[in-house]
């Protein structure tokens, strides 16, 4: 490729001294206050956002689990819910060490390479889109199953729900969480009434239906191995009813300090109780063939237990709480897209917010559009998205123990509130492939859908992350055809491509250096070179007194500047205390996002 030396050589760096102005400090203080104001969610509002998703799963998971687990489904469902006890300490330690939104993407970005983090981002985006689609489509299907004369097909109802709740999510995090809390309270009240009514009905009819279902289930199993197989497959599908648990880390920065462990507890314990109890009640009251038939099982349970009035109530509750899952997916996705934009993976336009609600309207609209495209590409089939969703969710859950192992290995000195035993982490890692294989064994086609969607998103993110590399290929193709240099329409393309590549490369990044150890500085520059597209790097050192500057820092920065001719390495000595406010003030002065000011690297 014929690129000039002036393009490949980034230029020599400089050494400058800087003292933050009052304007810079005011801007840094405002930035810190803005971050603090984002922590608006208490344990109940934060629990409600993900709770509607995880507790709403009961409406669609029961027929699937009974279909493979049979009469042993309560055992399968109970085991599936208990498995999350392995994940809770893992997620708590990660959030305490890295209290930032973005979930596994942010964790892996801080403990591994950006390439690995983008794979996690691809999985998360697919998971959140699947959450939105499955919630909206299931709500529409639940309504269509009860109202036979709907004026539109079920998929149109799903699209309507997606559009309505996309608009509702523009009200902002605080208002969205309050709406989610009201929905969750309504759902819990409904479930409590349904449990009481079903328990009374069970007491009145006795154990006849349970014995019939038990005998039917026993007749289908001829050996101990077949029983174990049924229980195992039930566990594999039963974990689909726990989707939503992975959404809570995506908005960690919005949760008030010290409340995150309580949020995980509030999500997990009700899931154990409701999933297990309703599985028992369904098998004790409803004939097995009705359950396996895929009917709206809980509405049938309400009809048999208390009559038509409770059935209507349960259907209304199902539609509302599943729509709450749409809010969960949209909010989680927006937090992820904001992180990607702040790290220059996707355009900065995704950071634009509405003036009143501070909602990222570009991110909301683009994610809703992406979800719609995903739903359309699956032929508006709820079955395809649901089957693929289970594999996506399992893979996302595997990212948490992987992130924690890398955190302990690469960033072991980071402070955290708790320490998770290695055996717990390894136990979680062993469970995921086993359950993943079980889901693929139940339906091998779902692996194909999962890989197709996953690879498509990875390719998209890889393209946005490696913009300059792709532009070099475009320039090379342009250079292969001299006739393009002469055409009036295309003769200026070469200079425009060079200008664009130069502008993208010259966007600076910062390294915050505490010492003058050249090996540590070298390692950090290598990390930037491998993971970021930039030819301009600033080494920042804060000091209070003149003699506080390390003696070899200036000399080592010049050595490194010569060692990396493709990167301009500047040294900036800042005469101020090193604290969050001054770092934010420096970010304002240099016009560099704090997310691109590295203190350390894995």
KOLDOBA-893758 format. One record per residue (C-alpha): residue number from 1; residue in one letter; x, y, z. Coordinates in steps of 0.2 Angstrom, whole numbers. Each point is the difference from the previous one (the first is absolute). Layout:
- NUM | A | X | Y | Z
...
% end
This chain:
- 1 | X | 0 | 0 | 0
- 2 | X | 7 | 17 | -5
- 3 | X | -1 | 10 | 15
- 4 | X | 11 | 15 | 3
- 5 | X | 13 | 0 | 14
- 6 | X | -9 | 15 | 8
- 7 | X | -15 | -11 | 2
- 8 | X | 9 | -15 | 8
- 9 | X | 11 | 11 | 11
- 10 | X | -10 | 8 | 13
- 11 | X | 12 | 13 | 5
- 12 | X | 11 | 4 | 16
- 13 | X | -8 | 2 | 17
- 14 | X | 2 | 15 | 12
- 15 | X | 2 | 3 | 18
- 16 | X | -11 | 13 | 8
- 17 | X | -6 | 6 | 17
- 18 | X | -18 | 3 | 4
- 19 | X | -9 | 8 | 15
- 20 | X | -19 | -2 | 0
- 21 | X | -10 | 16 | -1
- 22 | X | -15 | 4 | 11
- 23 | X | -11 | -3 | -15
- 24 | X | 7 | -18 | -2
- 25 | X | -2 | -4 | 18
- 26 | X | -19 | 6 | -1
- 27 | X | -3 | -11 | -15
- 28 | X | 9 | -15 | 9
- 29 | X | -11 | 3 | 15
- 30 | X | -16 | 1 | -10
- 31 | X | 5 | -16 | -9
- 32 | X | 2 | -9 | 17
- 33 | X | -16 | 6 | 6
- 34 | X | -8 | -6 | -16
- 35 | X | 7 | -17 | 3
- 36 | X | -7 | 0 | 18
- 37 | X | -17 | 6 | -6
- 38 | X | -1 | -15 | -11
- 39 | X | -1 | -11 | 15
- 40 | X | -18 | 2 | 2
- 41 | X | -6 | -18 | 2
- 42 | X | -3 | -8 | 17
- 43 | X | -1 | -19 | 3
- 44 | X | -18 | -1 | -5
- 45 | X | -1 | 11 | -15
- 46 | X | 16 | -8 | -7
- 47 | X | -7 | -17 | 4
- 48 | X | -16 | 4 | -9
- 49 | X | 9 | 4 | -17
- 50 | X | 7 | -18 | -1
- 51 | X | -13 | -8 | 11
- 52 | X | -14 | 2 | -13
- 53 | X | 11 | -10 | -12
- 54 | X | 5 | -14 | 12
- 55 | X | -17 | -2 | 9
- 56 | X | -9 | 2 | -17
- 57 | X | 9 | -15 | -7
- 58 | X | -12 | -11 | 10
- 59 | X | -14 | 3 | -13
- 60 | X | 10 | -9 | -14
- 61 | X | 12 | -11 | 8
- 62 | X | -12 | -13 | 8
- 63 | X | -6 | -8 | -15
- 64 | X | 17 | -2 | -7
- 65 | X | 7 | -8 | 15
- 66 | X | -15 | -12 | 3
- 67 | X | 2 | -5 | -19
- 68 | X | 18 | -7 | 4
- 69 | X | 0 | -3 | 19
- 70 | X | -18 | -7 | 2
- 71 | X | -5 | -4 | 17
- 72 | X | 17 | 4 | 7
- 73 | X | -1 | 18 | -6
- 74 | X | -1 | 8 | 18
- 75 | X | 16 | -9 | 4
- 76 | X | 8 | 7 | -16
- 77 | X | -6 | 17 | 3
- 78 | X | 5 | 1 | 18
- 79 | X | 18 | -6 | -5
- 80 | X | 1 | 13 | -14
- 81 | X | -5 | 14 | 12
- 82 | X | 13 | -6 | 13
- 83 | X | 14 | 1 | -13
- 84 | X | 0 | 19 | 1
- 85 | X | 7 | -1 | 18
- 86 | X | 17 | -3 | -9
- 87 | X | -2 | 16 | -10
- 88 | X | -5 | 12 | 13
- 89 | X | 17 | 1 | 9
- 90 | X | 8 | 1 | -17
- 91 | X | -10 | 15 | -6
- 92 | X | 1 | 9 | 17
- 93 | X | 19 | -1 | 0
- 94 | X | 1 | 6 | -18
- 95 | X | -12 | 15 | 4
- 96 | X | 10 | 5 | 15
- 97 | X | 17 | 0 | -9
- 98 | X | -7 | 8 | -16
- 99 | X | -16 | 10 | 5
- 100 | X | -4 | 5 | -18
- 101 | X | -14 | -3 | -12
- 102 | X | 2 | -11 | -15
- 103 | X | 0 | -17 | 9
- 104 | X | 13 | -13 | -7
- 105 | X | 5 | 12 | -14
- 106 | X | 7 | 12 | 13
- 107 | X | 7 | -13 | 10
- 108 | X | 10 | -9 | -14
- 109 | X | 5 | 17 | -7
- 110 | X | 9 | 4 | 17
- 111 | X | 7 | -18 | 2
- 112 | X | 4 | -6 | -17
- 113 | X | 1 | 6 | -18
- 114 | X | -12 | 11 | -9
- 115 | X | -3 | -13 | -13
- 116 | X | -6 | -12 | 13
- 117 | X | -11 | 14 | 8
- 118 | X | -8 | 3 | -17
- 119 | X | -5 | -19 | -1
- 120 | X | -8 | 2 | 17
- 121 | X | -9 | 16 | -7
- 122 | X | -6 | -10 | -15
- 123 | X | -8 | -13 | 11
- 124 | X | -7 | 13 | 12
- 125 | X | -8 | 10 | -14
- 126 | X | -8 | -16 | -7
- 127 | X | -5 | -5 | 17
- 128 | X | -9 | 17 | 4
- 129 | X | -8 | -1 | -18
- 130 | X | -6 | -17 | 3
- 131 | X | -7 | 5 | 17
- 132 | X | -10 | 14 | -8
- 133 | X | -7 | -11 | -14
- 134 | X | -4 | -15 | 11
- 135 | X | -9 | 11 | 13
- 136 | X | -10 | 10 | -13
- 137 | X | -4 | -15 | -11
- 138 | X | -5 | -11 | 15
- 139 | X | -11 | 14 | 7
- 140 | X | -9 | 1 | -17
- 141 | X | -1 | -19 | -2
- 142 | X | -8 | -1 | 18
- 143 | X | -13 | 14 | -5
- 144 | X | -3 | -9 | -17
- 145 | X | -3 | -17 | 10
- 146 | X | -14 | 8 | 10
- 147 | X | -8 | 12 | -12
- 148 | X | -4 | -10 | -16
- 149 | X | -7 | 15 | -10
- 150 | X | 15 | 12 | 0
- 151 | X | 0 | 11 | -15
- 152 | X | 19 | -3 | -4
- 153 | X | 12 | -15 | 1
- 154 | X | 11 | -4 | 15
- 155 | X | 16 | 7 | -8
- 156 | X | -9 | 17 | -3
- 157 | X | -4 | 0 | 19
- 158 | X | 18 | -3 | 4
- 159 | X | 6 | 15 | -11
- 160 | X | -13 | 11 | 8
- 161 | X | 6 | -4 | 17
- 162 | X | 18 | 3 | -5
- 163 | X | -4 | 17 | -7
- 164 | X | -11 | 5 | 15
- 165 | X | 13 | -5 | 13
- 166 | X | 15 | 7 | -10
- 167 | X | -9 | 17 | 1
- 168 | X | -3 | -3 | 18
- 169 | X | 18 | -3 | 4
- 170 | X | 4 | 17 | -6
- 171 | X | -7 | 7 | 17
- 172 | X | 17 | -4 | 7
- 173 | X | 8 | -13 | 12
- 174 | X | -9 | 6 | 16
- 175 | X | -17 | 1 | -7
- 176 | X | 2 | -16 | -9
- 177 | X | 5 | -9 | 16
- 178 | X | -15 | 7 | 9
- 179 | X | -11 | -6 | -14
- 180 | X | 8 | -17 | 2
- 181 | X | -2 | 0 | 18
- 182 | X | -19 | 2 | -1
- 183 | X | -1 | -14 | -13
- 184 | X | 10 | -11 | 11
- 185 | X | -10 | 3 | 15
- 186 | X | -16 | -3 | -10
- 187 | X | 8 | -17 | -6
- 188 | X | 5 | -6 | 18
- 189 | X | -18 | 4 | 6
- 190 | X | -7 | -10 | -14
- 191 | X | 11 | -14 | 3
- 192 | X | -4 | 0 | 18
- 193 | X | -18 | -1 | -3
- 194 | X | 2 | -14 | -13
- 195 | X | 10 | -10 | 12
- 196 | X | -13 | 2 | 14
- 197 | X | -14 | -4 | -12
- 198 | X | 9 | -15 | -8
- 199 | X | 5 | -7 | 17
- 200 | X | -18 | 1 | 7
- 201 | X | -6 | -8 | -17
- 202 | X | 13 | -14 | 2
- 203 | X | -6 | -3 | 18
- 204 | X | -18 | -2 | -6
- 205 | X | 4 | -12 | -15
- 206 | X | 13 | -10 | 9
- 207 | X | 14 | -9 | -8
- 208 | X | -9 | -9 | -14
- 209 | X | 7 | 11 | -14
- 210 | X | 17 | -1 | 7
- 211 | X | -1 | -19 | 1
- 212 | X | -6 | -1 | -18
- 213 | X | 14 | 11 | -6
- 214 | X | 12 | -10 | 10
- 215 | X | -5 | -17 | -7
- 216 | X | 0 | 7 | -18
- 217 | X | 18 | 7 | 3
- 218 | X | 6 | -16 | 8
- 219 | X | -7 | -10 | -15
- 220 | X | 11 | 10 | -11
- 221 | X | 16 | -4 | 9
- 222 | X | 7 | -17 | 1
- 223 | X | 16 | 1 | 9
- 224 | X | 10 | 11 | 12
- 225 | X | 11 | 7 | -15
- 226 | X | -16 | 6 | -9
- 227 | X | -6 | 9 | 16
- 228 | X | 17 | 8 | 2
- 229 | X | 0 | 5 | -18
- 230 | X | -17 | 8 | 2
- 231 | X | 5 | 10 | 16
- 232 | X | 16 | 6 | -9
- 233 | X | -9 | 6 | -16
- 234 | X | -13 | 8 | 12
- 235 | X | 14 | 10 | 8
- 236 | X | 7 | 5 | -16
- 237 | X | -16 | 8 | -6
- 238 | X | -5 | 5 | 18
- 239 | X | 15 | 13 | 0
- 240 | X | -9 | 9 | -14
- 241 | X | -12 | 6 | 13
- 242 | X | 14 | 9 | 9
- 243 | X | 4 | 12 | -15
- 244 | X | 1 | 17 | 7
- 245 | X | 13 | -3 | 13
- 246 | X | 14 | 5 | -12
- 247 | X | -8 | 17 | -2
- 248 | X | 3 | 7 | 17
- 249 | X | 19 | 2 | -3
- 250 | X | -4 | 11 | -15
- 251 | X | -6 | 14 | 10
- 252 | X | 11 | -1 | 15
- 253 | X | 6 | 18 | 0
- 254 | X | -19 | 5 | 2
- 255 | X | -2 | -10 | 16
- 256 | X | 4 | 8 | 17
- 257 | X | 15 | -5 | 9
- 258 | X | -1 | -16 | 10
- 259 | X | -17 | -5 | -7
- 260 | X | 6 | -12 | -14
- 261 | X | 1 | -16 | 10
- 262 | X | -17 | 4 | 6
- 263 | X | -6 | 2 | -17
- 264 | X | 7 | -18 | -5
- 265 | X | -8 | -7 | 15
- 266 | X | -17 | 8 | -4
- 267 | X | 1 | -7 | -17
- 268 | X | 5 | -18 | 5
- 269 | X | -10 | -5 | 15
- 270 | X | -17 | 4 | -8
- 271 | X | 5 | -9 | -16
- 272 | X | 3 | -16 | 11
- 273 | X | -16 | 1 | 9
- 274 | X | -12 | 4 | -15
- 275 | X | 8 | -11 | -13
- 276 | X | 0 | -15 | 12
- 277 | X | -17 | 3 | 8
- 278 | X | -9 | 3 | -17
- 279 | X | 8 | -16 | -8
- 280 | X | -8 | -10 | 14
- 281 | X | -17 | 8 | 0
- 282 | X | -1 | -2 | -19
- 283 | X | 4 | -18 | 1
- 284 | X | -12 | -3 | 14
- 285 | X | -15 | 9 | -8
- 286 | X | 2 | 0 | -19
- 287 | X | 0 | -16 | -11
- 288 | X | 17 | -4 | -7
- 289 | X | -6 | 1 | -18
- 290 | X | -7 | 18 | 2
- 291 | X | 17 | 5 | 8
- 292 | X | 10 | -7 | -14
- 293 | X | -12 | 7 | -13
- 294 | X | 8 | 17 | 2
- 295 | X | -15 | 8 | 7
- 296 | X | 0 | 16 | 10
- 297 | X | 3 | -11 | 15
- 298 | X | -1 | 13 | 14
- 299 | X | -17 | 7 | -7
- 300 | X | -6 | -18 | -1
- 301 | X | 5 | -3 | 18
- 302 | X | -9 | 16 | 5
- 303 | X | -16 | -5 | -9
- 304 | X | 0 | -17 | 9
- 305 | X | 4 | 7 | 17
- 306 | X | -11 | 15 | 1
- 307 | X | -10 | 3 | -16
- 308 | X | 0 | 12 | -15
- 309 | X | 3 | 16 | 10
- 310 | X | 17 | -7 | 6
- 311 | X | 5 | -6 | -17
- 312 | X | -3 | 18 | -7
- 313 | X | 10 | 7 | 14
- 314 | X | 15 | -12 | -4
- 315 | X | -1 | 4 | -18
- 316 | X | 1 | 18 | 3
- 317 | X | 14 | -2 | 12
- 318 | X | 10 | -11 | -12
- 319 | X | -1 | 13 | -14
- 320 | X | 5 | 14 | 11
- 321 | X | 14 | -9 | 9
- 322 | X | 7 | -7 | -17
- 323 | X | -1 | 18 | -7
- 324 | X | 11 | 5 | 16
- 325 | X | 13 | -12 | -7
- 326 | X | 1 | 11 | -16
- 327 | X | 4 | 15 | 11
- 328 | X | 14 | -11 | 8
- 329 | X | 8 | -5 | -17
- 330 | X | -1 | 18 | -6
- 331 | X | 8 | 8 | 15
- 332 | X | 14 | -13 | 1
- 333 | X | 4 | 2 | -18
- 334 | X | 1 | 19 | 1
- 335 | X | 12 | -1 | 14
- 336 | X | 11 | -12 | -11
- 337 | X | -1 | 11 | -15
- 338 | X | 5 | 15 | 10
- 339 | X | 15 | -9 | 6
- 340 | X | 5 | -5 | -18
- 341 | X | -2 | 17 | -6
- 342 | X | 10 | 7 | 14
- 343 | X | 14 | -12 | -5
- 344 | X | -1 | 5 | -18
- 345 | X | -6 | -16 | -6
- 346 | X | -16 | 7 | -7
- 347 | X | -4 | 18 | -5
- 348 | X | -1 | 14 | 13
- 349 | X | -18 | 4 | -5
- 350 | X | -6 | -15 | 11
- 351 | X | 5 | 11 | 15
- 352 | X | -13 | 14 | -5
- 353 | X | -13 | 2 | 13
- 354 | X | -17 | 8 | 2
- 355 | X | 1 | 17 | 10
- 356 | X | -13 | -4 | 13
- 357 | X | 1 | -19 | 3
- 358 | X | 18 | -2 | -4
- 359 | X | -5 | -16 | -10
- 360 | X | 12 | -5 | -14
- 361 | X | -13 | 1 | -14
- 362 | X | 11 | -5 | -14
- 363 | X | 6 | -15 | 9
- 364 | X | -19 | -5 | 4
- 365 | X | -5 | 3 | -18
- 366 | X | 14 | -10 | -8
- 367 | X | -2 | -14 | 13
- 368 | X | -19 | -1 | -3
- 369 | X | 4 | -1 | -19
- 370 | X | 13 | -13 | 2
- 371 | X | -13 | -11 | 10
- 372 | X | -13 | 2 | -13
- 373 | X | 13 | -5 | -14
- 374 | X | 5 | -15 | 11
- 375 | X | -19 | -5 | 2
- 376 | X | -3 | 2 | -19
- 377 | X | 15 | -10 | -5
- 378 | X | -7 | -15 | 11
- 379 | X | -16 | 1 | -10
- 380 | X | -9 | 8 | 15
- 381 | X | 2 | -18 | 8
- 382 | X | 0 | 0 | 19
- 383 | X | 6 | -18 | 0
- 384 | X | 16 | 5 | -9
- 385 | X | 4 | 15 | 11
- 386 | X | -4 | -10 | 16
- 387 | X | 11 | -15 | -5
- 388 | X | 14 | 11 | -4
- 389 | X | -2 | 11 | 15
- 390 | X | 3 | -15 | 12
- 391 | X | 17 | -2 | -8
- 392 | X | 4 | 18 | 0
- 393 | X | -4 | 2 | 18
- 394 | X | 10 | -15 | 5
- 395 | X | 15 | 7 | -9
- 396 | X | -2 | 17 | 8
- 397 | X | -1 | -8 | 17
- 398 | X | 17 | -9 | -3
- 399 | X | 8 | 17 | -3
- 400 | X | -2 | 5 | 19
- 401 | X | 11 | -14 | 7
- 402 | X | 12 | 2 | -15
- 403 | X | 1 | 19 | 5
- 404 | X | 3 | -4 | 18
- 405 | X | 14 | -12 | -4
- 406 | X | 9 | 13 | -11
- 407 | X | -3 | 13 | 13
- 408 | X | 8 | -10 | 14
- 409 | X | 15 | -4 | -12
- 410 | X | 3 | 17 | -9
- 411 | X | -7 | 13 | 12
- 412 | X | 1 | -9 | 17
- 413 | X | 4 | 16 | 10
- 414 | X | -16 | 8 | -4
- 415 | X | -10 | 3 | 16
- 416 | X | -16 | -10 | 2
- 417 | X | -13 | -3 | 14
- 418 | X | 0 | -19 | -1
- 419 | X | 11 | -14 | -7
- 420 | X | -8 | -15 | -9
- 421 | X | 8 | -17 | 2
- 422 | X | 9 | -7 | -15
- 423 | X | -11 | -16 | 1
- 424 | X | -16 | 10 | -1
- 425 | X | 7 | 8 | -16
- 426 | X | 5 | -16 | -8
- 427 | X | -16 | -8 | 5
- 428 | X | -10 | 13 | -10
- 429 | X | 12 | -2 | -15
- 430 | X | -3 | -19 | 0
- 431 | X | -19 | 2 | 1
- 432 | X | -2 | 11 | -15
- 433 | X | 7 | -12 | -13
- 434 | X | -10 | -14 | 7
- 435 | X | -16 | 10 | -1
- 436 | X | 4 | 7 | -17
- 437 | X | 3 | -18 | -7
- 438 | X | -16 | -5 | 8
- 439 | X | -10 | 13 | -9
- 440 | X | 9 | -4 | -17
- 441 | X | -5 | -18 | 3
- 442 | X | -18 | 4 | 2
- 443 | X | 0 | 10 | -16
- 444 | X | 16 | 1 | -10
- 445 | X | -7 | 13 | -12
- 446 | X | 1 | 14 | 13
- 447 | X | 19 | -1 | -1
- 448 | X | -1 | 5 | -18
- 449 | X | -11 | 15 | 3
- 450 | X | 11 | 5 | 15
- 451 | X | 16 | 0 | -10
- 452 | X | -7 | 9 | -15
- 453 | X | -6 | 15 | 10
- 454 | X | 15 | 0 | 12
- 455 | X | 13 | 0 | -15
- 456 | X | -10 | 14 | -9
- 457 | X | 1 | 11 | 15
- 458 | X | 18 | -4 | 4
- 459 | X | 4 | 5 | -18
- 460 | X | -9 | 16 | 2
- 461 | X | 9 | 5 | 15
- 462 | X | 17 | -6 | -7
- 463 | X | -3 | 12 | -15
- 464 | X | -4 | 15 | 12
- 465 | X | 14 | -3 | 11
- 466 | X | 13 | -2 | -15
- 467 | X | -6 | 14 | -10
- 468 | X | 17 | 6 | -5
- 469 | X | 6 | -17 | -5
- 470 | X | -16 | -2 | -11
- 471 | X | 3 | 18 | -8
- 472 | X | 18 | -6 | -4
- 473 | X | -7 | -14 | -10
- 474 | X | -12 | 12 | -9
- 475 | X | 15 | 11 | -4
- 476 | X | 10 | -14 | -6
- 477 | X | -15 | -6 | -12
- 478 | X | -1 | 19 | -6
- 479 | X | 19 | 0 | -3
- 480 | X | -1 | -16 | -11
- 481 | X | -11 | 9 | -13
- 482 | X | 9 | 15 | -7
- 483 | X | -15 | 5 | -11
- 484 | X | -9 | 4 | 17
- 485 | X | 14 | 14 | 3
- 486 | X | -5 | 8 | -17
- 487 | X | -19 | 0 | 1
- 488 | X | -8 | 16 | 5
- 489 | X | -11 | -8 | 13
- 490 | X | 13 | -11 | 8
- 491 | X | 17 | 9 | -2
- 492 | X | -2 | 8 | 17
- 493 | X | -4 | -16 | 9
- 494 | X | 18 | -4 | 5
- 495 | X | 3 | 16 | 9
- 496 | X | -17 | -1 | 9
- 497 | X | 4 | -18 | 6
- 498 | X | 17 | 6 | 6
- 499 | X | -8 | 15 | 9
- 500 | X | -13 | -11 | 8
- 501 | X | 13 | -13 | 6
- 502 | X | 12 | 13 | 6
- 503 | X | -15 | 8 | 10
- 504 | X | -5 | -16 | 8
- 505 | X | 18 | -5 | 4
- 506 | X | 4 | 17 | 8
- 507 | X | -14 | -2 | 14
- 508 | X | 11 | -1 | 16
- 509 | X | 0 | -11 | 14
- 510 | X | 7 | 2 | 18
- 511 | X | 11 | -11 | 11
- 512 | X | 0 | 5 | 19
- 513 | X | 18 | -4 | 6
- 514 | X | 4 | 0 | 18
- 515 | X | 19 | -5 | -2
- 516 | X | 13 | 1 | -13
- 517 | X | 3 | -19 | -2
- 518 | X | 3 | -2 | -18
- 519 | X | -6 | -19 | -1
- 520 | X | -17 | 5 | 7
- 521 | X | -2 | 15 | -12
- 522 | X | 6 | -11 | -14
- 523 | X | -13 | -14 | 4
- 524 | X | -14 | 13 | 1
- 525 | X | 5 | 8 | -17
- 526 | X | 0 | -18 | -8
- 527 | X | -18 | -2 | 7
- 528 | X | -5 | 16 | -8
- 529 | X | 8 | -5 | -17
- 530 | X | -9 | -17 | 0
- 531 | X | -17 | 6 | 6
- 532 | X | -2 | 18 | -6
- 533 | X | 0 | 9 | -17
- 534 | X | 11 | 15 | 4
- 535 | X | 16 | 8 | -4
- 536 | X | 0 | 13 | 14
- 537 | X | 3 | -5 | 18
- 538 | X | 2 | 11 | 15
- 539 | X | 9 | -6 | 16
- 540 | X | -7 | 9 | 15
- 541 | X | 8 | 2 | 17
- 542 | X | -7 | 10 | 14
- 543 | X | 11 | 8 | 13
- 544 | X | -1 | 12 | 14
- 545 | X | 18 | 6 | 2
- 546 | X | 13 | 3 | -13
- 547 | X | 11 | -14 | 8
- 548 | X | -15 | -12 | -1
- 549 | X | 3 | -3 | -19
- 550 | X | 10 | -17 | -2
- 551 | X | 17 | 3 | -6
- 552 | X | 0 | -11 | -15
- 553 | X | -18 | 3 | -6
- 554 | X | 5 | 13 | -13
- 555 | X | 15 | -10 | -7
- 556 | X | -10 | -16 | -1
- 557 | X | -15 | 9 | -9
- 558 | X | 12 | 6 | -13
- 559 | X | 8 | -18 | -2
- 560 | X | -18 | -7 | -2
- 561 | X | -4 | 14 | -12
- 562 | X | 15 | -6 | -11
- 563 | X | -5 | -18 | 2
- 564 | X | -17 | 2 | -6
- 565 | X | 2 | 11 | -16
- 566 | X | -18 | -3 | -5
- 567 | X | -7 | 8 | 16
- 568 | X | 3 | 17 | 6
- 569 | X | 4 | -1 | 19
- 570 | X | -2 | 16 | 10
- 571 | X | 4 | 2 | 18
- 572 | X | -11 | 12 | 10
- 573 | X | 5 | 4 | 18
- 574 | X | -16 | 6 | 10
- 575 | X | 4 | 10 | 16
- 576 | X | -16 | -5 | 9
- 577 | X | -5 | -13 | 12
- 578 | X | -5 | -17 | -7
- 579 | X | -18 | -3 | 4
- 580 | X | -16 | -4 | -10
- 581 | X | -5 | 19 | -2
- 582 | X | 17 | 5 | -7
- 583 | X | 0 | -15 | -12
- 584 | X | -17 | 6 | -6
- 585 | X | 6 | 18 | -1
- 586 | X | 15 | -6 | -11
- 587 | X | -12 | -10 | -11
- 588 | X | -10 | 16 | -3
- 589 | X | 16 | 10 | -3
- 590 | X | 7 | -13 | -13
- 591 | X | -18 | -4 | -7
- 592 | X | 3 | -18 | 3
- 593 | X | -13 | -12 | 8
- 594 | X | 5 | -6 | 17
- 595 | X | -3 | -18 | -7
- 596 | X | 15 | 2 | -11
- 597 | X | 12 | 6 | 14
- 598 | X | 8 | -17 | 5
- 599 | X | 7 | -2 | 18
- 600 | X | 6 | -18 | -3
- 601 | X | -3 | -14 | -13
- 602 | X | -2 | -19 | 1
% end
